[in-house]
Structures are given as structure tokens and as C-alpha cells.
């Protein structure tokens, strides 16, 4: 429909015919004459007020959209009226620029009143915006509010106010309008004579389908005439929602000098929030207070579409509401009674009560039950709210059910319930564990709000059991931050360990520096060239403190202990060991006074546990298991752990090896020292001369062999031993170098080759390579033990704690839980009368399951490198 300017016949006195339904109150409308109504509709020029709405200070650096605003439109629609045209300069800092609301080409078409996305409303971006659509006749968006301004985004840095209906009808406030707390979130306060909130005219601000104007208002006085909302039409108004000297009044202009009005008393409303709404459907003019219809008048006609802006809280005649305004709505149709009632809904965050707050002492594998009661405190006019319950418990060995759950709708003023259970495996030590959860509103309520709660789960462990955290993966802060053992020359320091494996303590600094310098030069191992990691020199060596003689000060290394690890499961008595003991360090950057920050880079020192007899093997098992009977954080625990680590880390632990050291390998895994953004793994061995030198990475060919016939031949020739995981990767294969000196890891690469006879052989081969185990084969983001920040424990990968990964070659989903497997292995020896069943091993492609033997001399099923 084309717009036409309504005629303002200020002198015309055309009688208003009021037709009311039987029994309906018309209030004071029957006594209202046309001159009174036209006087209420008339309004003075507002140019000076709209200009003040656009003199806000510039936004923070960076602006919001750039010149012209994101909605284009250089001049706006009203031109001489000054509402949008002259003010277009705000586009340099505002989101849309006041001239940009319409766009030069009117991309929507006149019939796209509520269309979205294909009906369009002018769009967020003018002619090219994602939501414009030309002249769509109806549009796909639900016929609901044309525009809604919550005022929650009101702030001192900008004058524009977001339209939450997605139609992009941004409102503007005068700079003097203050941002305040409202009845539901934020509100605006209008206390000065020129305070105003207004919206420039829009192509779909028409009234063929009717009208709704509504909002929450809190006035300091009920005397005089005060504009709540009105739509300008040159010197008059298309409609006006008013407080008129202790009564609410809704006036509409029907053109030709005709006006209609409906009123209702406004009693005892000063300094109180009241919801006021007026609707017109072409026949009935209705007034609502606090969601209830209080008056209606029959007046057939159509409101002419005036070209002026929508004003809220004031007008050109300075009939200011003098108070607060919140959540206003303007719609080009008459909302139903139910919709008006819904507008009065005030959402409140729910309250949550957990019963019991603390569980009774609960044995392993026995669920403890908690009732979580969620009370909806929304106002009665709100529709039932829907909530999501989600557990935030990430404690190894404790499962919470449900992990997340969408709850049935909860009506306002009522309480819903969710039953939560917590169960601990017998790997969990006795103690009290706080299990947090949150409730999130998802529909009908305060969407996006979070209400948190927690319960305390008391676990009572009993019987013979292996503790993962105390016997296998020891990363408690009471250990890795032990003030005596992890500083200076303490027994768990990098300094102590390096002095123990060097030819002499005095030779340790030079040995360490020589090893680390290989990162900065091109090195060759087994004929394969490894390029420098350019960042290592500046990030590590250049910042490493030195002693007075220029040597690296090993008492101040840029390394931080992450964990001490028991790999008893790797035992092989035929090779003279009962597995391995490991120290895991992370490279760190010391930035005083800001603290220590970890690099994504680790250094692992792997020692063999010397053993010559089955009794030696059992003594190592007993020593590790003995830690489980002690309490972490006590001196007794750390003393016992020190006795174990010194057995394998001290000088002379393995007299028949270089330097008498039991060290097996030093490995590095890092991404921060290269200039290519790719993870790299390296390995160093103790040479016969007693120096740490670059070595081949065990069980890993050079990456150039991936997807080659040579690799396929190797896998096929060694199929049985690979599936049994007893294979080795030789330095030479088929007359050429094979094992690599370093390997990149991009997380996506899978080992494969043409013509492999058995997909299980492919998997077990790939699974045991360093980059396969630390990447896509196990779903690991490279590091199995993630570097920690000060005051927190190192993180563990899903491969260690439990995860599933799809194998595209075998077409099966493989399950991993390596710490569970290691625990079952030690439990089979230390608790033979109460063994722990191992977690499911990776399945075979044919549905069979590989066997597992926890005997002391049997190699493990999972990878030999973690």
C-alpha cells in the first residue's frame, strides 16, 4: 500500500460515533469531543529533540559499522522533517546510522510487514542485507511483534537501542536519558524536559492490519498529560498512548478529522510499575492495564500511515512521562488478549534445592540418589518455562546420571524435579567430592540464564584396590609442587635427575645444553634429516638462567613437573626390567611478576625399573601399590614415593648401562618451538659415551613411508607380531633406512598403505607409532598429559581416561581407557582375590576381542609409548 500523508484538520469538528457492545464500558470516551482528542494528537516540532538523541559521545575505538552504517541508506526517508535525513552522519560510529534504516531502494516492498526472511522488513543491511527480500506479500516469520525494545542494552557509550524482534528497527535515546534498572532487566529514565526515545519511520510502520502499542511504565506523578508512546504524522499523531491526568487514554487518528479514544482510570500508580497497552483492529479500540482489558470502544476505520517517527516517553510538546520505561512493543496489528497478557510476564531466575545436600557414605559401584528441585519464580502470566539440567562433574571414576537432561515444562510458581545419581568405581579413594551442576533456561523462561548448584558425594572405599591417582598417574599438587623435592636440588627436580644420568654431576649442564642445541640445528638420524625448530633458541635457551661460569643453571630450568607415572604394565623380565617409571615435565615461560605460563611442549624422562628375578618384579608392584594405603598430601606419602623414584632415578640404579643410569629415553612433544604450526616428536638416548643424543623414535617409521608399498610389505610380513604388539620397527628395512629420527603430527593423518592384508594389523601398527598414539588413531589432541597452569593439575587425554574413536579402515568404533587397563593389570597382581576387570580393549574388525594377560612378563595390549 502506498503511503499518503494524513490531513490535519485542526479546525474541523467531525462528530465521533462510538459504538459499544452491550455491557461494555466506554469510560470517559462518550464525553470526549473531537477538539480534545485532536489536541492530544497534535504535537510540536521535534527536530531539536531528535538531534539531541544523536549527539552521544563516540563509541569505543573500532566503531560499530563504519561510514554509512551497516544498513546503508545515505539520507533516510523523511528529509525535511529532520528525523533521519540530517542525522545520517552517525553512521560513522553507530551500528546502522540513522539514515540507514530504510535504504535508498526500499528493498522490502510495501507488503513485507512482518516477512522474515522472504517478506523482509528493510533488512539489517539495506539492499544487500541477509534479511531483505523485496516485495514479499506475507513473509515466513511468525506474525508477532513488529518491534520490541527491552532497553537491556542501554549504556553510557552509545545512544542506539537494539530492537530485539530481529527486524532491526533501532531506537535512539537523547543523551540525557539515563540507563537504569527496570522491572525486567534494564530500563530508561526520562526526567529532563527534552529526554526522548524515538525510532525513525520505517516502510512497514503502517496500520492496515491494526495497531498495538504497549510497555511497562513507572511514573513519579499521575497529573497532567504525559506521552507514553505516539506515532508522529506531521504536526499531529497517528496514535497516542497517554496518561491523561489520572487516567490512561489511547487515542487514534482515523483521518478526515476523525479520532477515537478509549480511557480507564489510573489509580495509585505513582512510583509503581504498570503495564499499559492499547490495540486497534479496525473495529475495536481496546485498553489493557497489567494484562487485563479495562475498556473498549467500537470505532470502524483505518489509521492513516503518518511519515513521522515513533516517539516513546516524550513528544515535541514535552509531555514527558517523567519516570522509567521498560520493554516497549509496537506492532502493525492488534495483539490478542492472550498476547497482551503474555507481555506482562516477568521472568525470574529459578531457585534450586538439592536433597540431600550431602550423601551418606556410599560404597563403590553403589549409586547415591539426589533430588534436585527447581522452582519457577516467573510471574503468573508467564507460560511454563523449560530448563536444561547439566552435570559439570569431571572427576575420574565418578559418573553422574543424567549428564544432561531437558526437563518437562515447569509452570510459574511451581516446582519441578530431576533425580540425579552419582556412582563411584572402586578406583575412587574415600573422601567427599563436590558435584556441581547448573540449570539453564531454554524456552519460555529467562533464556540463557544459569542457576548453579552442587551436592557433596561421600565415597567409602574398602577392600583391596588399586588407586589410579596414588599408584599410577601421580599428578597431585602436593607432589608436583612439593616445596622441598621440586625446587633447588630436590629429588624430583630436573637438576637432580640430569645430574644422576650424566657422566658426573658437574657434566650435567653441558650435557643438557648440547642435547637442547640440536633443536636449533639441522640434525640427521638414521639418514633422515630433521630441520631446526627456530623458536627453541629464543624461547628456551636464551632465557635459561646461567651460573657465574656461563653454564646452564639447572636449579632454575624453564621446566615444571607435571606428573610422576608408574608404567609397571610395560614390564619385560626377559630384558631385565619391571616396566618403567616416568617424570613428565612441561617447558614453561617465566614472566615475573605475571607468573609462569606453560608452553604446549613436554619433556618426558623414561626410566627402566631394574629387575633380575620375579621377586624383583613383585617388589616393584608392592612398592607402587603401597602408596595406595597412604594419604596424598602427607609427608608419609611423599617419603614413600621418593623411595620408589630414587630406586630407578639415582646414579648407579643400573650399573651395566652408560653412566650407571636406568634412563631408557628422553622424549619431547611440542608445537610452540617450530615455525610451521605442526606438532613434532623427538627422542634422545644415552650414548655409550654417556651423552644424550638424538635417536630413532621407537616403533615409528619415517613419515615418508606412509601410504607406500614398502610400509604395506612391512605390515604384512610382521602381521602376527604387530597384532600381538610384540613387534619392533627396525632402523633398516628392505635395505634402506626405515625408523625415523623425528615425526610431525597434524592430528588428521592416519597410517595406512596399499594392499594391507589385515585391517587389525594396520590398526595395531598405527596405534603404536608415536604420532598415531598421540593423534587421530586415539582421538588425542597430541598431548596425553596437558601442561598445567600454576595451582592446577595437569589434564589427561581421553585415551587415558576413556574415549571412543571410529576406525574408518576397520569400520568399527574402538574404545580406549588406558589408565583403566593399567589399573586392571596391577590389580590382577596385588588384589588377586578381588581383581578389577579390564576396560574393553580395542575391538577386532570381525567382532572378536583381543586377549589380555596381566601376567608379570606379558607385554601389554595398548601402545608402548604414551
N, C-alpha and C positions, 0 to 999 in steps of 0.2 A: 504494500500500500504506500503510495507516495505521501510524503509529509505535506501538510498545509498549516500555515500559521493561523491559530485561532484568533478570532476577532475579540478585542477587548472593548466591550460596550459599557464604559463606566457609567454612562448616564441612563442606560436602558433599564427599565423596571419591568421585566417579564415575570409574571407570577410563576411560582414553582408549584407544580402539582405533586403532592405527596400521597402516594397510595400505599397503605399498610395492610398487612394481613390481619385478619381478626385476632384480637387478643395481643397483638404486638405493640410494645411501647414505642412511641416516636419521640419521647422526651420533649425537649425544647424545640425540635425541628419544626413542628407545626407553627410555632410562633416566629420562626426566623423569616425575615424578609430578604429579598434579593440584595438590597443595598448592604445589609450587614454581611452577607456572605461574600459579595464582591469585594468588600473592604478587607475581609480576611484573606482573600485570594490575591489582592493587589500587593505589589512589593516594589521597593525602590531599587535603583541601580546597585549592582553588587560588584562592579569592576574592582573597586579598591579592596574589597574583601577577598576576592579570588586571587588578586595579585599578592596579597599578604600570605596566602596559602602556599605560594611558590617562592618565597624568599628565605627558605631554610638554608642553614649553613651547608657547605659542600659535604658530600659523604666521604667516608674514609678513602685513602689512596686506592686507586684502581677503579673507582666509579662502579656503575652497575650495568651500563649498556653502551655508552659512547654516544657521540653526537646523533641526535635524531631519535634516540631510544630504540629499543628492540622491536617496537611496533610500527616504525616508520611513520609516515604522515607528517609533512612539513608544517602544516598550518592549522589543522583542525577544521571543524565544521561551522562554528558559529561566527567566526570572522569578527564583525563589528561589535558583537556583544562582549568580546574580550574574554569569554570564558576559557577558550582553549587556544585560539589563534596566537595572540601575542605572547602567550606563556610558553610557546614551544621550545624556548631555549633551555628549559630544564632537562631536555634530552641529554645534555652533556653529562649529567650526573644521575639522573633518575633511571628507573628501570624501563620506562616506556617513553617518557617525555610527554607533556600534556597534549602536544599536538599530534601525538602518535596513536591516539586511541581509535581513530576512525580509519586512517589510511586514505590515501588520495583516490583510490579507485573503488572504495566501498565493496570490498571483496565478498561481503556476505550476501548481499541481496536482501530485499526488504522482508522476505518471508522467513528468514532464518532466525526466528525469535529465540527459540531455545535449542536450535540444532547443534549437535555435537556428536561426532566430529563433522558429519557431512552437511548439517544445516548451517553451522558456523554462527559466530556472533561477532565477527570482526577479527577474531584470532588474537593470539599472543604476539604475532609477528607481522601484522599488516598483510600485505599481498602475498608474502612467502611463508607466513607462519604455519606451523603444523596443524593448527586447528581451524584455519579458514576453509571455506568450501563453496564460495559463490552463493547462488540463489537457491539453496536447498529449501524446500517448502515446509518441511517439518523437522528434520534432523533426527539423530539417533539418541540424543541424551534424554534421560527421563525428564518429563515435564515437571521440574521442581523449581527451586528458587533461581530467579534470573541473576540476582546478585546478593551476596551476604558479606557483611563486613564485621568480623569478630573483634577487631582492634587489638588482638593479641600481639600483633607485630609493631604496634606503636612504640617508637623510641625517639630519643633526642637527636639522632643523627640524620633523620630524613623526615620528609613531610608526607610521603605517599603511604597509603594504607591498602593492604592486599585484599582483593576480592576472593574469598575462599570458595566461590562457586565454580571456579575454573573458567569463568567467562572473561576474566581479565579486565573488569571494569574497576580500575584502580581509583580509589578515593584520595583526596588530598585534605590535609588539615592546615589551618592557619598556624603559623609558628608559635603563637601564644597558647594554642590548645595543648593542654598537658596530658601526658600519658599516666594513667592511674590504674589501680586495681579495680576490677569490676565485679559483677555478680558471678561471672564465669570467665576467668582469665583476665585479660586486660580490658581497659575502658578508656574513653577520652573524657576530659573535663573541660567544659566551656564556661568560663567565669568572666571573661572580658567582653566588652561590647562588640568587638569585631571578630571574636572567635567563631570559626565556621568549619564545618566538614562538608565538602562538596564533591560531586562526581560530574565530570564533563558529560555533555549529552552524548548518547550512543545511538547508532542506527536502529537498534531494537528497543529503545526506550519509548515504546508506543503502547496504546491501550485498547487495541481492537479486541483483545482477549480478556480485558478487565484489568484489575489492579489489586495489589496487596502492598501495604506499607506497614512495617512493624519494627519494634525494637524494645529494648529494656531502657528505662529512664529513671533517674533518681534526681529529683528537683529539690532545691532548697526552699522554694516558695511556690505556692499554687495560685498566686494573684497575677493579674494582667494576662495578656495573650502571649503565648510562648510557642514558637515553632519547634515541633519535634522532627517532622520531615515535610518537605514540599518539593514539587517539580515546577521549575520556572517556565513561564510562557510569555516572553517579552516582559511587559510591565505587570503581568498578573501571574497566576499559577494554574497548572493543570489540576493539581490537588494540594491539599494541605492537611496534615495530621497535627493537631494542636492541643495544647492545654489552654483553655479559654476561661480564665477567672473561675477556678474551682470546678470546671467540667472539662472532660475530654470531648473533642469535636473533630469529626472527619468531614472535610468539605471537598467536593469535586466540581470541576467546571465542565458543563455539558455543552458549551459553545452557544453562540447566539444570545449571549447574555443570561443563559440559564445556569443555575448552580443548584446543588443538592447538598444536604448536610444531615449528619446523624450525631447525636450527643449523648453523654452519660455523665452523671456526677462523678467528680474525683474527690473522694473524701479521705482525709487523714493519710495523705500520701507523701507529705513533705519528708525529705530525707529518708525515703524508703524506696527500694527498687520495685518498680511496677512495669509489667509488660503491657504495652498498648499496641493494638493492631487495627487497621481499617482495611476492608475489602470491598470491591465493587465488581459485579459480574455482568453489568449491562442492564440489570433489573433491580437487584437488591444492593443497597448500601448498608454495610454492617460494621459494627464497632465491637471490639473484644477487649476485655481487661483481664489480665492474668489468665489468658487462655479461655475465658468464658464469654460467650456472646452476651452483651449487655443492652444492645439496642440495634434496630434495623429499620430501614426506610425503603419503600419501593419507589424507584425513580429510573424509568427506562431512558436509555440513551447511550452515547459513546463519548468518552473523554477525548477531545482533540489532542493530537500529539504536539505539544509545545516544544520548541527547539532549545529551551534553556536547560541549565544543569539541574541535577538533583541536589537539593540542599538538606543538610541534617544538622539540627541543633541551633540553627540561627537562620536569618534571612537578611535581605538588603535593608529592611526596616528595623533591624536589630531587635527583633522579638526573640531574644536568646532564651534557651531553656534554663540557663543558669544552674548547672549541675552536671551530672555524669550521664554518659550514654554508652550502651554496650550492645553488641550483636544486633545490628540493624539489617532488615531484609527489604528488598524492593523487587517486585515481580510483576510482569505484564499479564497476569491473570489473577483471578480471585482464588486464594487458597481455601481449602475446605476447613470445616470446623476442627476436624481431627488434625489437620496440618498446622493450624494455628495453635492448637493445644500442644502439639509436639514442639513448637518454637519455645515454649516456656520451660522445656526440660533443662535442668541444670545438673550436669554430671559432676560427681564427686568420686575421688579415688576410693576403691573398696578397702575394707579392713580385713585382715587375715589373722585367724587364730588357729594354732596347731595344738592338737590334743592327742597324746601327752606332749609337753614341750621337751621332756627328757624320757627316753625309753628305759624300760627295765634292763638290767644286764642280760644280754642276748648271746647265746652260743653261736658258733659258726654255722652257716647254712640254714639258719632259722630266721624267718622274716620278722621284723618288728613293724607294727602297724601304727600309722599316724592318721588322724582325721584332720584334714585341712578345711576349715570353714571360711568361706568367702562371703562377706556381707556387702550387698549393693546399696550404697547410700545416695543413689540418684534421687532426684525429686520425683513425686508420684506420677507426673505427666510423662516421664521418660519411658520408652519402650524397654523391654527386658534387655539386659546387656549380656554380651558373650565375652568369655575370657579364655585365655590360654594359660594352662599351668605348665611350667617347665622347671625341671630339676637342674641345678647348677653344681651338682656333685661330680667331682672328677678325682675321686680317691681310689687308687688301685685296690682292687679286691672288694670294693663295696658297690653294689648295684642298687639303683633306686627305680622303682616302678610306680607310676609311669614316668618315663623320661620326659615326655611332654604329652599333653592331652588337652583337646578342646572341650570345655565344659558345656553342659546344656545351658541355655539362656537363664539368667537369674533376674527375676523381676525386681523393680525398685523396692527397697525396704525389706527384702527377703534375703535368705542365706542359702548358698549352695555348698555342696561338699565334694571333696575328692579324697579318696583313700590312697595314701602313699605307703608303700612298704620299702624297707631297707633290709638288705641281706648282705652279710659279710662271708667271704670264703675263710677257710682256716689259715689262709696266708696273712690275715689281718691280725695284728697284735692287739692285746687287750688295751682298751682305752676308750675315751669319749671323743666322738667325731661329729663335728658340726656339719649338717647337711643343708646348705642353702637352697632356696627355690624362689621363683618370682611368679607373679600373676600379671599378665598383660591384657589390657582391654583390646579387643579385636573388632567388635561391632556393637553399635548401639550405645556403648559407654564412652568413657574418656579414652578414645583410641590412642594407642601408642604409650599410654601411661604404664608405669611399672610399680607394683607394690611387692616389696621383698619380705621374705620370712625365712625362718630356719628352724630346724629341730636338732636336738642332740641325740646321737645314736650311740648307745653304750654297748661295746663289744666285749664279750667274755671268752677269751681264748683258753683252750685246755688241751691236754694230751700232747703226744709227741708231734711236732710240726716244724716245718722249715719256714723261717721268716725271710721273705724276699728283701725287705728293706734293711734288715740287720745282718743277713748272711750272704746275700748275692749281689745286690746293687746298692751300695752304701753311699748315699749322697746327702745324708742329714747334715745340716749346717753345723751341728755340734762336732762333726768330724771334719768336713772340708774347710771349716773356719776355726778349727782348734787353735787357740791363740799361741800355744807352745809348739805344736807339731807342724803347723803350716806356715810359720814365719821364721825368718833368720836361717838357721841351720837345722830346723826341726826335721824329724824323721820322715815327714810326708811332704817336704819341700822339694822343688825341682833341683835345688842346690845339693841336698843330701843324696838324692837319687843319682844325679850325674856324677858326683864325686865317688859314689860307690861302684859305678861301672867303668870309670875312666882308668887309665893305667895308674894314676895316682890322683889324690885329691887336688894337688897343685896343677895337674894337667887338665883338669875338667873344663875350666873356662875356654882354653884354646881348642879343645875337642868340640865343645858346643858351638863355638863361633865358626869353626871350619865346616861343621855339618850345616849350619844355617846359611853360610855363604853360598852353598850350592843352589839356593833358591834364586840367587841373583845372577847366576851364570848359566850358560848352556852346558848341560851335562849329558853324558852318554852312558847308558846302562844296557848291557846285552845287545849292543849295536843300535838301540833305539834312542833317538835324541829327545831330550826334554828341554824346552825353551825356558828362559828365565821367567820368574814371577816378579814383575817390575816393582810392585808395591812393597815387597818384603824389606828391602834395604831401608826405605824411609820410615815405614810404619813400625818395624821391629828393631832392627839392628841399630839404626841411627838414634833411636830413643832409649835404648837399653843403657842404664847407668853403668859406669865403669869404675874400677878401683884406681888407686893412685898410679899403678904401673900400666894402666891402659887396658887391662883385661876386663872382660865382661864380669860385672858384679852379679854372681849367681844368687846372691841373697836378695836381690831386687829384680827378679825376672819379670817381663811382661806376660806372665802366665799365672793362671788361677786354677786351683784344684777344683774339679767338678765332681769326681766320684772315685771310689775305690771298688773294683769289680772282682768278684770271685768267678773264675771260669773253670771250676773243677770239672765241668762237663766235657772239657777238651782233653781229659787225661789220656795218656797212652804210655803204659808202663814199659812197653817194648822200646820206647825211645827215652826212657828214664825220667818221666815226669808224671805228675798227678794233675795235669791241667795247667792253668795259668792264673796269675794274679796281675791285675792291671791298675795303673794310675791314669786317669783321664784328666788332662789339663786343657784349658782354653787360653788362647792368646787374648790379651786384653790391652786396652789403651788407658793409661793413667792420665787423667786430666784434672789435676788439682786446681782450684778447690771443688771442681764439679763432681769428682769421684771417678770410679773405674767403670769402663764400658767394654763389654766383650766384643771381640771380632767374631765373625762366623768362621772360626778356624780352631781346630783342636789338635792336640798332640797327645798320642796315647803311648804309654810305655808298657810293654807286654813282657812279663817275666814268666819263665817256666817254674813250676813248683817241683823242685828236685825230689825224686823218689826212685829207690832201687828195689823195693820189695812191696808186696801187697800191704804189709803192715805200715809202710811209709805212706802209701796212698790213703789208708784208713785214718792215719794220724792227721793228715790234711783235712779230710772230711770232718773228723771230730773237732778240729780246731775251728773251722768255719762255723760248724753247727753250734759250737759252744757259745758263739756270740748271741745266738737267739735267746739264750736264757738270761742275758743281761739287758739293762735298760740303756738305750741310746741317750746321750746327754749326760751320762755319769762318767766320772773318772775311770771306773772299773771297765766300762765298755771300751774306751779308747786305749787303755793299757793293754787289754786283751787283743785288740785289733793291731796295735803296734807290734806286739809279739809275733803275730802272723806275718805282717808285711816285712819285718826285719828278717824273717827266715828266708824270704826269697829276694829281697832287695839289697841286703847288706853285701859288702865286699867279701868275697870268698864263699858265697852261697853255692856256687857250682865250680869247684876248683879246677875241673878238667876243661873249662871253657875260657876263651880270651878274657883276660883281666879277672878271672875267677868269678865273673858275673853270670847271673841266671837270666840276663836280658835275652829275649828272643827276637824282638823287633821294636823299633820306634816308628810309628806311623803318623802321618799328618793328613788331615782332611780340611780343605779350606777353599773359600771363594774370594775373600777380601784382598788377597795379595796379587791377583792376576789382573791384567788389563782387558780381559776378554769376557768377564762376567760368567765364567764357567767354573764349576767346582773341579778341584783336582786332588787326587790322592797320590801320596808318595810313601815310600818305605825305606828305612835305614837299618842296616845290620852292623853288628860289631865285627870288624875285620880281624884277621889273625894277628895283625899288628896292634890291635886294641883301639881302633878308631871307628867312629860311627860314619859309615859311608853309604851313599845311595845304593839300593839293592832292587832286585826284581820284586814286584808285588806278587805275593803268593796266590796261586790259583787263578791268575788273570793274564790272558794273552794280551798282546798289543791290540789296541782298538782297530787297527787297520785290518785285522783278520775277521772282524765282524761281517757276516753275510758273505763269506768266501767259502769255496770248496775245501780249502785247507782246514778251516775250522770244522766243517761238516765231517771231514775224514777223521779228525782227531776225536770228535764226539762219538762217532760210530765205532772207532777202534777201541775206545775205552768205555763203552756203554755200561757194562756191568759195574765197574768201579765208580763211575760217575753217579749212577743211581744209588749205589751204596754209600756214596760220599767218602770214599777212601782214596780217590784219585789225587794226583798232583798235576800241575801244569809245568812241564819241563822248560828249561831255558832254550833248548833246541828241539825242533820238531820238523820232520821231513827235510832234514839237512839245512835248516835255516833258523835264525833266532825266532823265538816264539813268545816267551814270557816277557812282559813289559816292565819298564822302569818307572812309569807313571801312567795315570789314566784320567781322562776327562770324564765328567758325568753331567749330562744335561737333563736328567730325570726322565726323559722320554725314550731314550734308546734302550731297546731290548736286544739281548744277544740271540742271534739265530744264524742259520746257514742253510744252503740248499741241500736237499737230499738227506736230511737227518732221519734216521730210521725210527727213532723213538722220541716222542714229544716229552716223555718223562726225563730222558737223558738230557734233552735241551734245557729243561727247567732246572734240573739239579746242577748242571754245569753253570748256567747263568746265575742261579741263586747263590752260588759260592764264589763268584767273582766279586772283587771289591766294589766296582761300580754297580753291579747287578744287585747286590745285597743292600747297597745304600741308595737305591733308586727305584725305578719303575717295577722291578720284579717283586719288591716287598711293599710298594706304595710309600716309600720313605722319602721325605724331603731332604735327603742326603745325610744329615747327621742323626745318628741313633741316640746320642746324648747331646742335647742342645745347650750351648753356653748360657750361663745364668748371670743375672744382674746381682750386685751385692745385696745380701739379705734375703735372697730367694734360692730355691733349689733348682738344679738343672732339670730340664724337661726330657722326657723319654719319647721315643717314636712309637707309633702303633705297632711296628714289627715286634718291639719288645713287650708291649703291654697288651696287645690284642688287636688284630685288624683282619680284614679280608680283601683280597686283590684278585681280580679276574685275570686269568691266563688266556690270552687270545689264541695261542698255539694249541693248547690242550682243550680249550673250551670249557674249563672248569674254574670255579672260584676257590682260591687257595686261602686257607686260614693260617694266621701266624700269631703266636704268643710265646716268644722265645724265653721270656723270664718264667712263664708258667712251665715251659718244658724243662728249663734248668732246675726249677724248684722240684718238679716231679723226680728228676734224676737224683738230686741229693736226698730227697725224702725216701726214695727206694732203698738207700743205703743206711741212713740214720734212723728211719722210722719203719723198719720192715714190717712191723705188726700193724702199722697204720699208714700204708702207702697212699700217696696222692696220685690219682690217675692223671696222666699227662694230658695236656690240651690236645685237641685234634691236630695231627700233623698235616702237612700239605697233602691233599688227596691226589690219587693217581687218576690219569685220564680215563682209565677203564672202570673207575669207581672203587677200586681197591685202595687200601690204606697201607703205606709203608710200615714195616715193623719197627719197633723201638725197643732197644735193650739197654737198660740202665746200669749194666754191669760196669765195674771199675775200669776195665780195659777196652771197652767198646767205644769206638768213635761215635760222635753224636750225629743225629739226623740233620739238624739245621746247619747253617753255614759255620765255617770255622773262623770266620772273620766278622766281628761286629764292633 
